[in-house]
Amino acid sequence: MEGCRANGARHLLGTLLSTVAAGWISQRALALSFAAIVYSGATQILLGRRPVASRTLPGPFGLLLVSTAIGIVCGLVSAGGAFLTVPFMLLCGVAMHTAIGTAAAIGIPVAVVGTLGYITSGLQATHLPNYSMGFVYLPALLALVLGSIATAPFGARAAHKLPVPILRRIFAGLLYVLATKMLVTYW
């Protein structure tokens, strides 16, 4: 559990740094970078290469670097950390269910910090839709939060019932769809 808290804190640092920088980087560059990173993660999951038996999570300094980088990327593209955290943990020999559970636990504080960062960064922005608070569109936030809260228990139960190879294919497939949507929208 200590590793989860430490990873979460590092993700938070990266997320906070990136929300400040996000206003300076073009939306197209962010989206295309996001698509490339997600394609890479999905491919690694789909191939399911087994890590070397001796491979484990890196020590504190390595986790600091990786977790901060994941937080930065996720904050820049407003994505939950699972799409990078899960492939990284699988590469380090962590079991699929443990990787998903850890990514879910890290995702909650990262989402809160990212949201607060985007609110703060966008307070001076003009030409935003009605019902926006900074760069956060409140009706979408409310709908997504309520929908996620209502359906997350079903997803968690399904993840525990599905065989790991099927779970890998589903997760990789969702990542490919997400990356392709970004690529088509911003190319």
C-alpha positions in Angstrom: 0.0 0.0 0.0 2.9 2.3 0.7 4.1 1.9 -2.9 0.6 2.9 -4.1 0.6 6.1 -2.0 4.1 7.0 -3.1 3.2 6.4 -6.8 0.0 8.5 -6.4 1.9 11.4 -4.8 4.4 11.4 -7.7 1.6 11.1 -10.3 0.0 14.2 -8.5 3.2 16.2 -8.9 3.5 15.4 -12.6 -0.2 16.1 -13.1 0.0 19.5 -11.4 3.0 20.5 -13.4 1.4 19.6 -16.6 -1.8 21.5 -16.0 0.2 24.6 -15.8 2.1 23.8 -19.0 -1.0 22.6 -21.0 -2.1 26.1 -21.9 1.2 26.7 -23.7 1.1 23.6 -25.9 -1.1 23.3 -29.0 -4.1 21.1 -28.6 -3.1 19.2 -31.8 0.4 18.4 -30.6 -1.0 17.2 -27.3 -3.6 15.0 -29.0 -1.2 13.5 -31.5 1.4 12.8 -28.8 -1.3 11.2 -26.7 -2.3 8.9 -29.6 1.3 7.8 -30.1 1.8 7.0 -26.4 -1.5 5.2 -26.2 -0.9 3.1 -29.3 2.5 2.1 -27.8 0.9 1.1 -24.4 -1.9 -0.8 -26.1 0.5 -2.7 -28.3 2.7 -3.7 -25.3 -0.4 -5.0 -23.5 -1.8 -6.8 -26.6 1.5 -8.6 -27.3 1.6 -9.7 -23.7 5.3 -10.2 -23.6 6.3 -11.7 -20.3 8.8 -9.6 -18.4 12.1 -11.2 -17.4 11.4 -13.2 -14.3 13.8 -11.0 -12.3 12.1 -7.8 -13.4 10.3 -5.9 -10.7 9.2 -2.3 -10.0 12.2 0.0 -9.9 13.5 1.5 -6.6 12.3 4.8 -5.1 14.2 7.0 -7.6 13.1 5.0 -10.6 9.5 5.2 -9.4 9.9 8.9 -8.9 10.9 9.4 -12.5 8.4 7.1 -14.0 5.5 8.2 -11.9 6.2 11.9 -12.4 6.5 11.3 -16.2 3.1 9.4 -16.2 1.6 12.3 -14.2 2.9 14.8 -16.7 1.7 12.9 -19.8 -1.7 12.3 -18.2 -2.2 15.8 -17.1 -1.2 17.2 -20.5 -3.8 15.1 -22.3 -6.4 15.0 -19.5 -6.3 11.3 -19.3 -6.5 9.0 -16.3 -3.2 7.3 -15.5 -4.3 3.8 -16.1 -3.4 3.8 -19.8 0.2 4.2 -18.9 0.3 2.9 -15.3 -1.1 -0.6 -16.2 1.4 -1.2 -19.1 4.3 -0.1 -17.0 3.3 -2.3 -14.1 2.8 -5.3 -16.4 6.2 -4.7 -17.9 7.6 -4.8 -14.3 6.0 -8.2 -13.6 3.0 -7.0 -11.6 -0.2 -9.1 -12.0 -2.9 -7.7 -14.3 -5.5 -7.4 -11.6 -3.1 -5.7 -9.2 -2.0 -3.3 -11.9 -5.6 -2.4 -12.7 -6.5 -2.0 -9.0 -3.5 0.2 -8.3 -4.1 2.3 -11.4 -7.7 2.8 -10.3 -6.6 3.9 -6.8 -4.1 6.3 -8.2 -6.6 7.7 -10.7 -8.9 9.3 -8.1 -6.4 11.8 -6.6 -4.8 12.4 -10.0 -8.2 13.3 -11.4 -9.0 15.7 -8.5 -5.6 17.4 -8.8 -5.8 17.6 -12.6 -9.3 19.1 -12.4 -8.2 21.7 -9.9 -5.2 22.5 -12.1 -7.3 22.9 -15.2 -9.8 25.1 -13.3 -7.0 27.3 -12.1 -5.2 27.4 -15.4 -8.3 28.4 -17.3 -9.8 31.0 -15.0 -8.6 33.9 -17.2 -9.5 32.2 -20.5 -12.1 33.8 -22.7 -14.5 32.3 -25.2 -15.3 29.2 -23.0 -18.8 27.7 -23.1 -21.4 28.6 -20.5 -21.2 26.5 -17.3 -17.4 26.3 -17.5 -15.1 26.7 -14.6 -11.7 27.4 -16.0 -11.1 24.7 -18.6 -13.6 22.3 -17.0 -17.0 22.1 -18.6 -19.2 21.3 -15.6 -22.1 19.5 -17.3 -19.7 17.0 -18.9 -17.9 16.6 -15.6 -21.1 15.9 -13.7 -22.3 13.4 -16.3 -19.0 11.5 -16.5 -18.6 11.4 -12.7 -22.2 10.1 -12.2 -21.8 7.6 -15.0 -18.5 6.3 -13.7 -19.7 6.0 -10.2 -22.7 4.0 -11.3 -20.8 1.6 -13.6 -17.4 1.2 -11.9 -18.6 -1.6 -9.6 -19.8 -3.6 -12.6 -16.4 -3.1 -14.3 -14.5 -4.2 -11.2 -16.6 -7.3 -10.8 -16.2 -8.2 -14.5 -12.4 -7.6 -14.4 -12.2 -10.2 -11.6 -14.3 -12.8 -13.4 -12.6 -12.5 -16.8 -9.5 -14.5 -17.7 -6.4 -12.3 -17.9 -5.8 -12.8 -21.7 -9.4 -11.6 -22.4 -8.9 -8.7 -20.0 -5.7 -7.7 -21.8 -7.4 -7.8 -25.2 -10.4 -5.7 -24.0 -8.1 -3.1 -22.3 -5.8 -2.9 -25.4 -8.8 -2.7 -27.7 -10.3 0.3 -25.8 -6.9 2.0 -25.9 -6.6 1.5 -29.7 -10.1 3.0 -30.1 -9.3 6.0 -27.9 -6.0 6.6 -29.7 -7.6 6.3 -33.1 -10.3 8.8 -32.2 -7.7 11.3 -31.1 -5.7 10.7 -34.3 -8.7 11.1 -36.6 -10.0 14.2 -34.8 -6.7 16.1 -34.7 -4.8 14.9 -37.8 
